[in-house]
Amino acid sequence: MRWRGRRQSDNIEDRRGQGGGGFPFPGRRGGMRIPVGGRKGGIGIVGMLVIVGLMLFFGVDPTAILQGGGGGGSMQMPDIRLPQPGTRRPQLPAPGRQAPSTQGPKSTSNDDLKAFTAVVLADTEDVWNAIFKQFGRTYREPKLVLFSGATRSACGTGMSQMGPFYCPLDQKVYIDLVFYRELKNRFRAPGDFAQAYVVAHEVGHHVQTLLGIAEKVQRAKAQRRQKDANALQVRMELQADCFSGVWAKFANRTKNILEPGDIDEALNAASAIGDDRIQKRQQGYVVSDAFTHGSAKQRQRWFRRGFESGDIQQCDTFNAASL
């Protein structure tokens, strides 16, 4: 990905080195995250059970960090529609500050990763400001919080073990930069555009919040059994994947950010964090009723659909007959 020398977002809140966030505290609903599952050397099942117990004690929904299952019954999709566009095409800032095509050695230092993340966030700001303007709306740019280990959010305590997540209550994206290393080493999804996809996916959840989609889904999930609530959450996550594809399309059209292999990196990352891949690795078998983010193929399909169309109208996962 061509990113050096370009604008960095000012909406970065760096909390690294500030220590943990303490025990979870009450929130009306949990954040939306990239699933990471368990890992060797992590907090372990006992530690996770302790955390879940604390979350229940403090009134926090434990599905913010766990993937639920079970339940049954039929499901009817909530009435969720994307806004209709006007006649104007989105006009993004003209290129001119883009980096040269030769990037040179890629650094993995924390300062470099912070700069990279700030550039990706700036690109999402440019794209979504333009798209929202097309729909006659105003885009409110989210903050992106960098943290180490744990930090507080309006949705509860965010931990590195949870992976990157978006909290709709404070409209912030949270990420521990260690996740980039895990994406490469543990999930075998290397590449800077794999990292960019993760950021764009979480910003996609912010777009859903601004459009009122997240609130409708939350209300609908509260009225359904766990199995059906999971199915709704899958459609939510796949739409965020589609939105990240739309972002990639527009950003490349105006800033020429893509290098050969970048889209493959994003698709590989989308596949690596599919529910079926994670369940197979963790427990040796797949339980589709417990999916909360979608299968590897579904995540790839919806990212590709957003990228190939560049049209958020094509990201209507809630009314899609097939995912």
N, C-alpha and C positions, 0 to 999 in steps of 0.2 A: 504494500500500500504506500502510495506517495503521500507523505504527511509532513516531512521536515520543512521548516521555513514558513509554515502557514499559521493562520490565526489560531490562538488558543483561547478557549472559553474562560471568562472571568467567574463563571458559576461553579468553581471548584472550592470545596471546603475540606481542607487537609487536617484531619484529626490524628494522623499517625503520630505515635509517640505519646499520646495523651492517656494511655492506659485503657482498661476495660470499661464497659458500660454498666457494670453491676448487674443485679438481678433484673429479669424482665419486669416491666410495669404495664398496667392496663392499657389496652387500646381497643378500639371498636372492631378492628379486623386486622389480620396479618398482612404482611407485605407479599409481593409477587416476586419470585426468585428463580434463578437458574438452579435446577436440582443438582446436588453433588453427591448425595449418598454418603455411606460410611467410608472410612479409610483407616489403614493401619497407622498407628501412632496418634489417632484422633482421640475424641473424648470417650469413645466406646459406648456399648449399649447401656451399661449401668449409668454412665454419666448422662447419656441422652434421656434415660428414664427420669433421672433426677431433675433435669431441665424441664421435661414435660410436666412433672409434678409441680414444679415451681410456677410454670406458666399457668397451669390450671388454678393454682392457689391465688395467683395474682389476677386471674380473669382474662388471660390472653389465650387466643385460639391456638392450640398446638399444631394445627395444620399449617401454620406459618413455616414450620420446619420439618414436618413429617408428611408423608404421602399416605392418605387414608384409603380405605377400601370398604367393601361390604355394601349392604343395602340392596334395594331392588325397586321394582316398579317402573312404569313408563315415564317418559320425560317429554314435556312440551317446551319448545324453545321460547325464551322470553322475546318480546317484541323489541328487538335491537336493530336499528337501521343506521347506516352511515349517512352523514349529511350529503345533500346534493350540491354539486359544484355550480359555480357561476359560469360565465362564458370566458373568463380570462384564464390563460394558462399561467401556472406558477412561474414567476421570474425570480431566479436565484441570483445572488451577487455574481457579477461577471468574474471569470477567472483572471488571475494576474499575480496572485500571491502563492500559486501552487509551487510545490517543490520540483526540482529537476528529476528526470526519470531515473537517474543513477543515485541511489540512496547511500551507497558506501556501507561499511560495516554496521550491523544492527546492534545497538547496545541493549542490554537487559537491566541496566541500573534502574533503581527506583526513580531517580530524577527523570530518566529517559521515559520510563513507563508513565509517569505522571504527565509529562509533556505530551506523549502520544494520546493518552486518555483525554486530555484537555482539547487536543485538536479534533478528535472524533466527536466529542461533545459539541464543539463549535460547529462542526459540519451538520450535526443533527439540528442545531438551532437554526442554521441557515435554511435547511430543507423544510423543517416544519413551520417556521415563520412564513415561508412562501406558500406552502400548501394551505395553511389556515387562512391566509389572506385571500386565496382563491375562493374559499368557502365563506368569505365575509366574516371571519372570526379572528380573534386575537390569540396568538400562542403565548402562553406563559412558560418561560424557560425554567426547567427544573434545576435544582442544585445537585451536584454530584459530590458525595462525601467519600473521601479516602480514609480508611481506618486500618488499624492493625489489631488483629485478635478479636476484639469486640467493641461495640459502641452503642450508644442509645439512639433510638429513633422513636417517632410517635407511634410506631406499630409494635414497640417492644425492643428488647436488646437484640441487635444484630451481631451474629458471630461468623467468623471466617468459615466454620463448618457448614453454614447455610448456603454459602456461595453468594454471588451478587444478588441484590434484590432491590425492588422499588417499593417505597412506602407511600400509599395514596394519601395518608393523613397529613404528612408534611410535604408531600410532592417532591421527594428527594430520592435519588439513586444512591445506593451504598455498595461499595466494592473494596475488598482487601486485595491489593495488587498481587498478593501471593497466588490468587486464583489464576492469573495468567500462566504462572509456572505449572500449576496443577493441570490446566487445560492442555498444555503441551506434553507434560510427562505422564500424568495419570490417565487422562482421557485420550491421549495420543491425537490431539488436535492442535498441531503447531501452527504458527503463522500470525502475523500482526492483524490480518483481516479476520481471523477467527476471534481475536480479542475485540476488534471493532464490532463484530456481529453481536457479541455479548452486551456491549454498551448500548448498541442500537436497539436490541431486544428490550432492555429495561426501559429505555426512553419510549419504546412503543407502548409500554404499560402507562406511561405518563400521558401519552396521547389518548389512550382509552379513558383515563380519568377526566381529562379536559372535555372529551366528547360525551361524557355521562354514561359511557358503556360500563365502566367498572362498577358504578353504583347500582345499575340495573342487574348486573350479574350477581353482585353480592346479595341483593334482595332475593333474587330468584334462587340462589343456592341455599339461603336460609330456610326456604320452604320445601326443600327436597331432601330425599334420603341421600346418604353418603355417595352411593354409586352414581346417582344422577347429578349430584353436586360436582363430583369429580369430572363427569362428562362435560359439564358446563365450563369448568376450569380449563379443560383441555382446549376447548374452542377459544377461550380467552388467550391462552398461551400461543396457540397457532396463529391467531390474529396478530399478536405482537411479533411473531416471526415474519409474517407477511409485511407488516409495517417496516420492519428492519430491511426487508428486501426493497421496498419502495424507497427508503432512504438511500440505499446503495445505488439505485438507479439514478436518482436525481443528483446525488453528490458527484457521481462519475460524469454525468452529462455536463455539468457546469465546471467541475474542478479537475477532471481527469485523474481521479484518485486511484483507479484500479491498475494493478500490474498483473501480468500473466499469472494465473493460478490463484488469484485472490478469491474469486467466487467459489472455487473448489475448497479453499480453506474454510469459508463460511459454511458451506454445505457439509463438510466433514465435521465441523464443530456441532452443527445442528443435529447431525446423526449421532455423534458421540454422547450427547446429553439427552437422547431420546429415552423415554421411560422404559421401553423394552430392553434397551442396551444396558441401562443402569440396573434394572431388576435382574437380568440374566447374570450380570457380573456379581451382584451382591448375594443372590439367593439361588441362582442356578435355574430358575424358571420364571415365566412371565405371567402376571395377573393383569389382564387388560382393564378389568373393572377398577383397579387401583391407579390407573394412569391419571396424572394431573397436568401433564405437559404435552403429551402426545408421543407417538412412536417416532423412531428415527426417520422412517420414510415420510411420515406426515409432516414432521418439522422441516425436512428438506423440501417437500412439495410446496409448502406454503411460503417459505422464503423465496424459492424460485418463482413462484407465482407473482409475488410482490415485485421481484426484480425484473422479470420479463415484461410485466404490464406497466409498472410505474404508476399504478392507479389504485388508490385506496378503496375504490368501489369494488375492486376485485378481491378485497380482503374480508368479505362478509362471511366469516366462518360460521356465524350463528344461524344463517339461513341456507347454508350449503347442504345439499342432500348427501354428499359424501365428503369425508375429510381425507 
